[in-house]
Amino acid sequence: MKSALITGITGQDGAYLAKLLTGKGYSVYGTYRRLSTPNLWRLQDQGVFGKVHLIPADLGDFGSLGEALEVSEPDEIYHLAAQSFVEASFETPVATGDATGLATTRILEAIRQHCPDARFYFAATSEMFGDAGSTLGRPLKETDPFHPMSPYASAKLYGYWLTKTYREAYNFFAVNGILFNHESPLRGLEFVTRKITNEVAKISLRISKKLRLGNLEASRDWGYAPEYVEAMWRMLQSRKPGDYIVATGKSHTVGEFVEKAFEVVGLDWRKHVSVDKRFFRPLDVPTLTGNPSKAKKALGWAPKVVFDDLVSLMVKTEVDRWRRWKKGERFPWDAPNYPSESRILTRTLRM
């Protein structure tokens, strides 16, 4: 049985990846931040909470990362944990640089010391390209130049290059997944797609009246998160390590996403949406579109869920959640989710 360690297992991608790997028979371990109320609702939503082993760890603590490797003895490592919200990176650039950039150094060095034969996946991002897409006027390829336009993108670019450095210097099987925007009902509410679908559902049920947004002209290549985590797994099954763009090849504006979301519930978006300059970023990437041809050819991966279906899926899930809330049910993130002690792996296991 293969063993996999997922950093950031409680996030959107971590939960979907945990489900994928447990379904393939992996023994799955995941690091999470120790909080007074653990944020485990996504693992519960995907039905994998009782199937994975959770290890409390801090990206800033080299010792805890090394211990996570010792406990899990992984064949594969998926490094997903980061401060991943672009807007917040402008508010906390130093913390973002540490959690998103320098933490990659810590985990790679821990791998070098504890399990150099493990295969390593780094969650890079399309944000590293910045406005290159606007300049080139075509979908972006792996060989195109980077131009990060946020502290988050800059920190991710550091992790990207460091992954390549360890691959070349120490012969690591290390890959960079340059994933373009990928969404789902498990997205955090701070991300614009989930903010839109959540508010559209509330407006349709007369729980809310207005949706306030920033730049409606920003254009992104949006895909479905469960499909993108399969691409991560395929990268680590390939014969040679490399770097891959994962995308749909098509972009849509935030405005188009809004229009389609309101269309799902039969409402005119213009009656419910207002632009609020407080939500504009200090520096915003105008458009991002990826060319996934390398992933299609080398990994046999291709997206299946198209834009309209993605928006519809997200809106309908939110409508169902809020209808149940109106009937008195709790949201999954409101429910008691304290972890069973048998699933938490702490230092006591090593004594």
C-alpha positions as CSV (number, residue, x, y, z in Angstrom):
1,M,0.0,0.0,0.0
2,K,1.3,3.4,-1.0
3,S,1.5,6.2,1.6
4,A,0.8,9.9,0.8
5,L,1.3,13.0,2.8
6,I,-0.9,16.1,2.0
7,T,0.0,19.4,3.5
8,G,-3.1,21.6,3.8
9,I,-5.4,18.6,3.7
10,T,-8.3,20.6,5.2
11,G,-8.5,22.9,2.2
12,Q,-10.5,22.5,-1.0
13,D,-7.8,20.6,-3.0
14,G,-6.7,18.7,0.1
15,A,-10.1,17.3,0.7
16,Y,-10.7,16.3,-2.9
17,L,-7.2,14.8,-3.2
18,A,-7.7,12.8,0.1
19,K,-10.9,11.3,-1.4
20,L,-9.1,10.4,-4.6
21,L,-6.1,8.8,-2.9
22,T,-8.1,6.8,-0.3
23,G,-10.3,5.6,-3.2
24,K,-7.1,4.3,-4.8
25,G,-6.1,2.4,-1.7
26,Y,-3.5,4.8,-0.4
27,S,-2.7,5.3,3.3
28,V,-3.3,9.0,3.5
29,Y,-1.8,11.4,6.0
30,G,-2.4,15.1,6.2
31,T,-1.0,18.1,8.1
32,Y,-3.3,20.7,9.6
33,R,-3.0,23.7,11.8
34,R,-3.9,23.1,15.4
35,L,-6.8,25.4,16.2
36,S,-9.2,25.7,19.1
37,T,-11.9,24.5,16.6
38,P,-10.3,22.4,13.9
39,N,-11.5,23.3,10.3
40,L,-12.3,19.8,9.2
41,W,-15.7,20.2,7.5
42,R,-14.4,19.6,4.0
43,L,-13.0,16.2,5.0
44,Q,-16.3,15.4,6.5
45,D,-18.2,16.6,3.4
46,Q,-16.1,14.3,1.2
47,G,-16.6,11.3,3.6
48,V,-12.9,10.9,4.3
49,F,-12.5,12.2,7.8
50,G,-12.4,8.8,9.4
51,K,-10.2,7.4,6.7
52,V,-7.2,9.8,6.9
53,H,-4.5,10.3,9.6
54,L,-4.2,13.9,10.7
55,I,-0.9,15.3,11.9
56,P,-0.8,18.8,13.6
57,A,2.1,20.7,12.0
58,D,3.2,24.3,11.4
59,L,4.7,25.5,8.1
60,G,7.0,27.7,10.1
61,D,8.3,24.9,12.3
62,F,11.0,22.7,10.6
63,G,10.8,20.2,13.4
64,S,7.1,19.5,13.0
65,L,7.5,19.1,9.2
66,G,10.2,16.6,9.7
67,E,8.1,14.7,12.2
68,A,5.2,14.6,9.8
69,L,7.5,12.9,7.3
70,E,8.8,10.4,9.9
71,V,5.2,9.5,11.0
72,S,3.8,9.1,7.5
73,E,6.8,7.6,5.7
74,P,5.4,8.8,2.4
75,D,5.9,7.6,-1.1
76,E,4.3,10.8,-2.4
77,I,4.1,14.2,-0.9
78,Y,1.6,16.8,-2.1
79,H,2.5,20.3,-0.8
80,L,-0.7,22.3,-1.0
81,A,-0.6,24.3,2.3
82,A,-0.1,28.0,1.8
83,Q,-1.6,31.4,2.4
84,S,-3.5,31.2,-0.9
85,F,-5.7,34.3,-1.0
86,V,-4.3,36.9,-3.4
87,E,-6.1,39.9,-1.8
88,A,-4.9,39.0,1.7
89,S,-1.3,38.7,0.5
90,F,-1.3,42.5,0.0
91,E,-2.5,42.9,3.6
92,T,0.0,40.4,5.0
93,P,2.9,40.2,2.6
94,V,5.5,39.1,5.1
95,A,3.4,36.3,6.5
96,T,2.4,35.2,3.0
97,G,6.1,35.1,1.9
98,D,6.9,32.9,4.9
99,A,3.9,30.5,4.7
100,T,3.7,30.3,0.9
101,G,7.4,30.7,-0.1
102,L,9.9,29.9,2.7
103,A,7.8,27.0,3.9
104,T,8.6,25.3,0.7
105,T,12.3,25.5,1.5
106,R,11.6,23.9,4.9
107,I,9.6,21.0,3.5
108,L,12.0,20.3,0.7
109,E,15.0,20.3,3.1
110,A,13.0,18.0,5.5
111,I,12.4,15.7,2.6
112,R,16.1,15.7,1.7
113,Q,17.0,14.7,5.2
114,H,14.2,12.2,5.9
115,C,12.8,10.7,2.7
116,P,14.7,11.8,-0.5
117,D,13.2,9.1,-2.6
118,A,9.6,10.3,-2.0
119,R,7.9,12.0,-5.0
120,F,7.1,15.6,-4.4
121,Y,4.3,17.8,-5.8
122,F,4.4,21.6,-5.4
123,A,1.2,23.6,-5.9
124,A,2.3,26.4,-8.1
125,T,-0.2,28.8,-9.6
126,S,-1.2,30.6,-12.8
127,E,-0.9,33.9,-10.9
128,M,2.9,33.6,-11.4
129,F,2.3,34.6,-15.0
130,G,0.8,38.0,-14.1
131,D,-0.1,40.0,-17.2
132,A,2.0,37.8,-19.6
133,G,-1.3,36.5,-21.0
134,S,-2.4,40.0,-21.9
135,T,1.0,40.8,-23.5
136,L,1.2,37.5,-25.5
137,G,-2.5,37.5,-26.5
138,R,-2.8,33.7,-26.3
139,P,-3.2,30.8,-23.8
140,L,-0.1,30.5,-21.7
141,K,2.4,27.6,-21.9
142,E,4.9,26.3,-19.4
143,T,7.8,28.0,-21.2
144,D,6.2,31.5,-21.1
145,P,7.8,34.2,-18.9
146,F,6.5,34.9,-15.4
147,H,5.5,38.3,-14.1
148,P,4.0,38.0,-10.6
149,M,1.7,40.9,-9.6
150,S,1.0,40.1,-6.0
151,P,3.0,39.0,-2.9
152,Y,1.2,35.7,-3.2
153,A,2.3,35.1,-6.8
154,S,5.8,36.2,-5.9
155,A,6.0,33.7,-3.0
156,K,4.7,30.9,-5.2
157,L,7.3,31.7,-7.8
158,Y,9.9,31.3,-5.2
159,G,8.5,27.8,-4.4
160,Y,8.3,27.0,-8.1
161,W,12.0,27.7,-8.7
162,L,13.1,26.0,-5.5
163,T,11.3,22.9,-6.5
164,K,13.2,22.9,-9.8
165,T,16.4,23.6,-7.9
166,Y,16.0,20.6,-5.6
167,R,15.0,18.4,-8.6
168,E,18.2,19.3,-10.4
169,A,20.6,19.5,-7.5
170,Y,19.5,16.4,-5.6
171,N,17.8,14.4,-8.3
172,F,14.5,14.7,-6.6
173,F,11.3,13.5,-8.3
174,A,9.8,16.9,-7.9
175,V,7.1,18.4,-10.1
176,N,5.4,21.8,-10.3
177,G,1.6,21.9,-11.0
178,I,0.8,25.3,-12.5
179,L,-2.9,25.1,-11.9
180,F,-5.2,27.8,-13.2
181,N,-8.3,28.7,-11.2
182,H,-10.3,25.7,-10.1
183,E,-13.5,26.0,-8.2
184,S,-16.1,23.9,-6.4
185,P,-18.7,24.1,-3.5
186,L,-15.7,23.5,-1.2
187,R,-14.0,26.8,-2.1
188,G,-13.5,29.3,0.7
189,L,-16.0,32.2,0.9
190,E,-13.2,34.7,0.4
191,F,-12.8,33.6,-3.2
192,V,-14.9,35.5,-5.8
193,T,-16.5,32.4,-7.4
194,R,-17.8,31.1,-4.1
195,K,-18.8,34.6,-2.9
196,I,-20.9,34.9,-6.0
197,T,-22.6,31.5,-5.8
198,N,-23.2,31.8,-2.1
199,E,-24.8,35.3,-2.4
200,V,-26.8,34.4,-5.5
201,A,-28.3,31.5,-3.6
202,K,-29.2,33.7,-0.6
203,I,-30.7,36.3,-2.9
204,S,-32.8,33.7,-4.7
205,L,-34.2,32.6,-1.3
206,R,-34.7,36.2,-0.1
207,I,-32.1,35.8,2.7
208,S,-30.0,38.6,1.1
209,K,-30.6,41.4,-1.3
210,K,-27.3,42.6,-2.8
211,L,-24.1,41.3,-4.1
212,R,-21.1,43.7,-4.0
213,L,-18.1,42.9,-6.1
214,G,-14.9,44.5,-7.4
215,N,-13.5,44.2,-10.9
216,L,-16.1,42.5,-13.2
217,E,-13.7,42.7,-16.2
218,A,-11.0,40.4,-14.7
219,S,-10.9,37.2,-16.8
220,R,-9.9,33.7,-15.6
221,D,-9.6,30.2,-16.8
222,W,-12.0,28.4,-14.4
223,G,-12.1,24.6,-14.0
224,Y,-13.5,22.0,-11.6
225,A,-11.3,21.2,-8.6
226,P,-11.9,17.4,-8.4
227,E,-10.6,17.1,-11.9
228,Y,-7.5,19.2,-11.1
229,V,-6.4,17.1,-8.2
230,E,-6.5,14.0,-10.5
231,A,-3.9,15.9,-12.6
232,M,-1.8,16.3,-9.5
233,W,-1.8,12.6,-8.9
234,R,-1.0,11.8,-12.5
235,M,2.0,14.1,-12.4
236,L,3.5,11.9,-9.6
237,Q,2.8,8.7,-11.6
238,S,4.7,9.9,-14.7
239,R,8.0,8.4,-15.7
240,K,10.0,11.6,-15.4
241,P,9.4,14.7,-13.3
242,G,8.4,17.9,-15.0
243,D,6.2,21.0,-14.8
244,Y,2.7,21.1,-16.1
245,I,-0.1,23.6,-16.7
246,V,-3.5,22.4,-15.7
247,A,-6.3,24.5,-17.3
248,T,-9.3,24.4,-19.6
249,G,-7.9,26.7,-22.3
250,K,-10.9,29.0,-22.1
251,S,-11.5,32.1,-20.0
252,H,-14.5,34.0,-18.8
253,T,-14.9,37.3,-17.0
254,V,-16.1,37.7,-13.5
255,G,-19.1,39.5,-15.0
256,E,-19.9,36.4,-17.1
257,F,-19.7,34.2,-14.0
258,V,-22.1,36.5,-12.3
259,E,-24.6,36.6,-15.2
260,K,-24.5,32.8,-15.5
261,A,-25.0,32.3,-11.7
262,F,-28.1,34.5,-11.6
263,E,-29.4,32.8,-14.8
264,V,-29.4,29.5,-12.9
265,V,-31.9,30.9,-10.4
266,G,-33.9,32.8,-13.0
267,L,-32.9,36.3,-11.9
268,D,-31.5,39.4,-13.7
269,W,-28.1,40.0,-12.2
270,R,-28.2,43.8,-13.0
271,K,-30.9,44.2,-10.4
272,H,-28.8,42.7,-7.6
273,V,-25.2,43.5,-8.3
274,S,-23.2,46.6,-7.4
275,V,-19.5,47.4,-8.0
276,D,-17.6,48.4,-4.8
277,K,-14.2,49.9,-5.2
278,R,-13.2,48.5,-1.8
279,F,-12.9,45.1,-3.5
280,F,-10.4,46.2,-6.1
281,R,-6.9,44.9,-5.7
282,P,-3.9,47.3,-5.6
283,L,-2.6,45.4,-8.7
284,D,-4.8,43.0,-10.6
285,V,-4.1,40.5,-13.3
286,P,-6.4,41.4,-16.2
287,T,-6.6,37.9,-17.8
288,L,-5.3,34.4,-17.4
289,T,-5.8,31.5,-19.8
290,G,-3.8,28.3,-19.8
291,N,-2.8,25.9,-22.6
292,P,-3.1,22.4,-21.1
293,S,-1.7,20.6,-24.2
294,K,1.4,19.3,-22.4
295,A,-0.7,17.7,-19.6
296,K,-3.1,16.2,-22.2
297,K,-0.2,14.6,-24.2
298,A,2.1,13.6,-21.3
299,L,-0.4,12.7,-18.6
300,G,-3.5,11.8,-20.6
301,W,-5.5,14.5,-18.6
302,A,-8.2,16.7,-20.0
303,P,-11.0,18.7,-18.3
304,K,-14.5,17.5,-18.6
305,V,-16.7,19.9,-16.7
306,V,-17.3,23.1,-18.8
307,F,-17.8,26.6,-17.5
308,D,-21.6,26.7,-17.6
309,D,-21.9,23.3,-15.8
310,L,-19.4,24.4,-13.1
311,V,-21.3,27.6,-12.3
312,S,-24.6,25.7,-12.3
313,L,-23.2,23.0,-10.0
314,M,-21.9,25.5,-7.5
315,V,-25.1,27.6,-7.4
316,K,-27.4,24.6,-7.0
317,T,-25.3,23.3,-4.1
318,E,-25.5,26.6,-2.4
319,V,-29.2,26.9,-2.9
320,D,-29.6,23.4,-1.3
321,R,-27.4,24.4,1.6
322,W,-29.4,27.5,2.3
323,R,-32.8,25.8,2.0
324,R,-31.7,23.3,4.6
325,W,-30.5,26.1,6.8
326,K,-33.9,27.7,6.6
327,K,-35.4,24.4,7.8
328,G,-33.1,24.6,10.8
329,E,-30.2,22.4,9.7
330,R,-26.7,23.4,10.5
331,F,-24.1,24.0,7.8
332,P,-21.2,21.5,7.7
333,W,-18.8,24.2,8.9
334,D,-21.1,25.0,11.8
335,A,-21.5,21.4,13.0
336,P,-19.3,20.1,15.9
337,N,-16.2,18.6,14.1
338,Y,-13.7,18.0,16.9
339,P,-11.5,15.2,15.6
340,S,-11.4,11.7,17.1
341,E,-8.2,11.2,19.1
342,S,-7.6,8.0,17.2
343,R,-7.1,9.9,14.0
344,I,-4.7,12.5,15.3
345,L,-1.0,11.6,15.2
346,T,1.1,13.6,17.7
347,R,4.5,13.3,19.2
348,T,3.3,10.7,21.7
349,L,3.4,8.2,18.9
350,R,7.1,8.7,18.5
351,M,7.9,8.2,22.2
